[in-house]
Amino acid sequence: MTSTTSTARSDRALRTVFLVDTATCLATGTLLTVAPATVADVLDTDAGTGLIRGAGIALLAYVPLLVVLAGSAGRTLRTGAMATAAGDGAWVGGSVLLVVAGASGGLGDALVLAAAAVVGAIGSAKLVNVRAASVPTPPVTNLAAGAG
């Protein structure tokens, strides 16, 4: 396998990760935008519905960028993966801070941390595939050709 093949495989995997990211942002953003009061009740939070709805709108606004990146290739795809993985890391950090600050309770803490784990996994998958694309694969030698 050549490094070109490795890069192509990593790019395909990155596109898949971006499609998963798109789907999760679309679903979560829609839920937060359409039903912020219900989300606040489930999370056992005093956060205003405006804050929850705002987070949903932000996620929905992020979806077109993810769609564009899912359709890109090469340097654009990998740079986008690194930039959005940084955003994923910020989301995870913010989620942990919310739980530590006591912004939600009980089941809400568990749900916020579960969502953060999903976001963290998506961000990690982006970085793993960017790294895989940048590591050259050693050539396979034909051992049979040397025998004789």
PADOKE-553738 format. One record per residue: residue in three letters; x, y, z of N, C-alpha, C in turn. Coordinates in steps of 0.02 Angstrom, whole numbers, padded with zeros to 5 digits, always signed. Example, Ala and Ser with C-alpha at 12.3 -4.5 7.8 and 13.67 -1.06 7.14 Angstrom:
<nodes>
ala+00660-00284+00390+00615-00225+00390+00660-00165+00390
ser+00642-00112+00354+00684-00053+00357+00645+00002+00394
</nodes>
This chain:
<nodes>
met+00043-00059+00000+00000+00000+00000+00045+00061+00000
thr+00031+00108-00044+00070+00169-00048+00042+00221-00002
ser+00081+00275+00009+00055+00328+00052-00005+00362+00019
thr-00007+00362-00048-00065+00390-00083-00128+00350-00066
thr-00121+00284-00066-00177+00241-00047-00197+00253+00025
ser-00148+00260+00069-00162+00274+00140-00198+00340+00147
thr-00175+00391+00111-00206+00457+00114-00278+00454+00089
ala-00289+00419+00033-00357+00413+00006-00403+00377+00055
arg-00378+00325+00087-00418+00289+00137-00434+00334+00196
ser-00384+00372+00219-00396+00417+00276-00445+00472+00257
asp-00440+00498+00195-00487+00549+00173-00558+00522+00171
arg-00567+00461+00147-00634+00430+00147-00660+00423+00218
ala-00616+00402+00263-00637+00394+00333-00655+00462+00363
leu-00616+00514+00347-00632+00582+00372-00699+00605+00346
arg-00713+00592+00282-00779+00612+00255-00835+00578+00293
thr-00825+00514+00310-00876+00478+00349-00884+00509+00418
val-00828+00527+00450-00831+00559+00516-00870+00625+00511
phe-00857+00663+00458-00893+00726+00449-00967+00714+00438
leu-00986+00661+00404-01057+00646+00395-01089+00628+00462
val-01054+00590+00504-01080+00574+00570-01086+00637+00612
asp-01035+00680+00608-01037+00744+00644-01096+00786+00621
thr-01107+00787+00556-01163+00825+00527-01229+00799+00555
ala-01237+00734+00555-01300+00704+00579-01311+00719+00654
thr-01259+00714+00694-01267+00727+00766-01282+00800+00779
cys-01249+00845+00742-01262+00917+00751-01332+00935+00728
leu-01353+00905+00673-01421+00918+00647-01474+00894+00697
ala-01466+00833+00722-01515+00805+00769-01515+00844+00835
thr-01456+00856+00862-01452+00891+00927-01475+00963+00919
gly-01452+00995+00866-01471+01065+00855-01546+01073+00847
thr-01577+01027+00811-01650+01029+00802-01685+01020+00869
leu-01664+00972+00908-01695+00959+00974-01688+01021+01019
leu-01629+01049+01023-01618+01107+01067-01657+01168+01043
thr-01665+01175+00978-01700+01232+00950-01776+01226+00957
val-01801+01166+00945-01874+01155+00945-01903+01145+01015
ala-01865+01114+01059-01892+01096+01125-01846+01117+01182
pro-01826+01180+01186-01779+01199+01238-01806+01191+01310
ala-01871+01201+01320-01899+01194+01387-01897+01121+01409
thr-01912+01076+01364-01910+01004+01380-01838+00983+01395
val-01791+01008+01355-01720+00992+01367-01699+01018+01435
ala-01719+01079+01452-01702+01108+01518-01730+01065+01574
asp-01792+01040+01566-01822+00997+01617-01784+00932+01625
val-01768+00900+01569-01732+00836+01570-01663+00844+01601
leu-01630+00899+01584-01562+00911+01611-01563+00936+01683
asp-01623+00953+01708-01630+00980+01775-01586+01041+01783
thr-01596+01088+01738-01555+01149+01738-01599+01211+01743
asp-01570+01262+01771-01603+01327+01774-01583+01371+01716
ala-01542+01345+01672-01521+01384+01613-01583+01404+01575
gly-01584+01465+01553-01642+01489+01516-01651+01453+01450
thr-01713+01450+01427-01726+01417+01363-01691+01455+01307
gly-01680+01519+01316-01644+01557+01264-01573+01533+01254
leu-01540+01515+01309-01472+01488+01305-01472+01420+01270
ile-01519+01378+01288-01523+01312+01257-01541+01318+01183
arg-01590+01360+01167-01609+01371+01097-01549+01400+01059
gly-01513+01446+01090-01454+01475+01057-01401+01423+01039
ala-01390+01375+01086-01343+01321+01071-01368+01279+01012
gly-01433+01268+01009-01462+01230+00953-01453+01266+00887
ile-01466+01331+00888-01459+01371+00827-01385+01371+00805
ala-01340+01376+00853-01268+01374+00836-01250+01308+00803
leu-01276+01253+00829-01262+01187+00799-01291+01183+00728
leu-01351+01208+00719-01382+01207+00653-01343+01251+00603
ala-01316+01307+00627-01277+01351+00584-01210+01318+00566
tyr-01186+01273+00606-01123+01237+00596-01129+01182+00543
val-01190+01157+00534-01203+01101+00488-01179+01114+00416
pro-01193+01173+00386-01169+01183+00317-01093+01178+00310
leu-01055+01202+00360-00982+01195+00357-00963+01122+00357
leu-00995+01082+00399-00980+01011+00402-00996+00977+00335
val-01050+00997+00304-01069+00968+00239-01016+00985+00187
val-00994+01047+00186-00942+01068+00139-00878+01028+00151
leu-00858+01022+00213-00797+00984+00229-00804+00910+00211
ala-00863+00882+00221-00874+00811+00203-00866+00800+00128
gly-00877+00852+00089-00869+00847+00016-00802+00869-00009
ser-00757+00888+00036-00692+00912+00014-00640+00856+00013
ala-00580+00874-00005-00526+00825-00009-00460+00858+00008
gly-00410+00816+00016-00341+00840+00024-00331+00886+00083
arg-00293+00938+00071-00274+00985+00124-00335+01018+00156
thr-00384+01036+00115-00444+01068+00142-00479+01022+00192
leu-00486+00960+00174-00519+00910+00217-00481+00902+00282
arg-00415+00894+00277-00375+00881+00337-00369+00944+00381
thr-00363+01002+00351-00361+01064+00390-00428+01076+00425
gly-00482+01064+00388-00549+01069+00418-00558+01021+00475
ala-00530+00961+00468-00536+00911+00521-00499+00935+00584
met-00440+00963+00575-00403+00987+00633-00439+01046+00667
ala-00465+01091+00626-00500+01150+00654-00563+01129+00690
thr-00602+01085+00660-00665+01065+00693-00651+01019+00753
ala-00596+00982+00751-00578+00941+00810-00562+00987+00869
ala-00532+01045+00855-00519+01094+00908-00585+01118+00937
gly-00634+01130+00894-00700+01150+00916-00733+01095+00957
asp-00724+01033+00936-00751+00977+00974-00719+00975+01044
gly-00655+00987+01047-00620+00989+01111-00648+01044+01156
ala-00661+01102+01126-00690+01158+01164-00759+01139+01190
trp-00799+01104+01150-00866+01082+01171-00860+01034+01231
val-00813+00988+01227-00803+00940+01282-00782+00978+01345
gly-00735+01023+01338-00712+01062+01396-00768+01103+01426
gly-00808+01135+01384-00865+01174+01408-00916+01131+01443
ser-00927+01072+01417-00975+01025+01449-00952+01005+01518
val-00887+00990+01524-00860+00971+01590-00866+01030+01638
leu-00851+01090+01615-00857+01149+01658-00929+01160+01681
leu-00977+01148+01636-01048+01155+01656-01066+01106+01712
val-01042+01045+01706-01057+00994+01757-01023+01013+01823
val-00960+01032+01819-00922+01051+01879-00955+01111+01913
ala-00980+01158+01873-01012+01218+01900-01082+01205+01928
gly-01107+01144+01917-01173+01127+01944-01230+01155+01903
ala-01219+01166+01838-01271+01194+01795-01328+01146+01782
ser-01317+01082+01793-01370+01033+01785-01367+00987+01846
gly-01412+00939+01849-01411+00895+01906-01426+00824+01888
gly-01399+00777+01926-01414+00706+01919-01410+00680+01848
leu-01470+00663+01822-01474+00637+01754-01447+00687+01703
gly-01457+00751+01716-01431+00803+01671-01356+00800+01665
asp-01321+00790+01722-01248+00784+01720-01228+00724+01676
ala-01262+00669+01686-01246+00608+01647-01257+00620+01573
leu-01312+00653+01555-01326+00666+01485-01277+00715+01454
val-01259+00766+01491-01210+00815+01465-01143+00781+01455
leu-01122+00739+01502-01058+00704+01494-01060+00651+01440
ala-01118+00619+01431-01124+00570+01376-01119+00604+01309
ala-01152+00661+01302-01147+00699+01240-01076+00722+01228
ala-01042+00743+01282-00972+00765+01276-00928+00707+01254
ala-00943+00647+01278-00904+00588+01257-00912+00574+01183
val-00973+00582+01157-00985+00572+01085-00947+00625+01045
val-00951+00688+01067-00915+00741+01032-00840+00729+01035
gly-00816+00707+01093-00744+00692+01100-00723+00635+01054
ala-00765+00584+01047-00749+00528+01003-00746+00551+00930
ile-00792+00594+00911-00793+00620+00842-00729+00661+00830
gly-00712+00704+00877-00651+00744+00870-00589+00700+00867
ser-00586+00649+00908-00529+00603+00908-00524+00566+00842
ala-00581+00545+00815-00581+00510+00751-00554+00555+00695
lys-00570+00619+00699-00543+00666+00649-00467+00668+00654
leu-00442+00676+00714-00369+00682+00724-00332+00617+00706
val-00361+00560+00723-00330+00496+00706-00323+00489+00630
asn-00375+00508+00594-00373+00502+00521-00329+00554+00488
val-00324+00613+00517-00276+00662+00491-00205+00635+00500
arg-00192+00607+00558-00126+00578+00572-00111+00520+00525
ala-00160+00477+00514-00150+00420+00469-00133+00442+00399
ala-00162+00498+00378-00148+00523+00310-00078+00551+00304
ser-00049+00572+00360+00017+00604+00357+00075+00556+00370
val+00059+00494+00390+00112+00445+00403+00121+00402+00341
pro+00181+00406+00311+00191+00364+00251+00192+00290+00268
thr+00163+00251+00224+00162+00179+00232+00223+00150+00198
pro+00262+00109+00232+00322+00081+00199+00302+00037+00141
pro+00343+00036+00089+00326-00005+00030+00330-00079+00048
val+00289-00118+00016+00290-00190+00024+00341-00218-00025
thr+00388-00256+00001+00439-00285-00043+00417-00354-00066
asn+00436-00371-00125+00420-00437-00152+00476-00484-00134
leu+00465-00523-00082+00517-00569-00058+00529-00625-00108
ala+00479-00644-00145+00486-00698-00193+00533-00678-00250
ala+00536-00614-00266+00578-00592-00322+00652-00602-00305
gly+00670-00598-00242+00740-00606-00222+00761-00679-00218
ala+00715-00724-00215+00732-00795-00210+00747-00823-00279
gly+00794-00865-00283+00800-00891-00349+00853-00935-00361
</nodes>
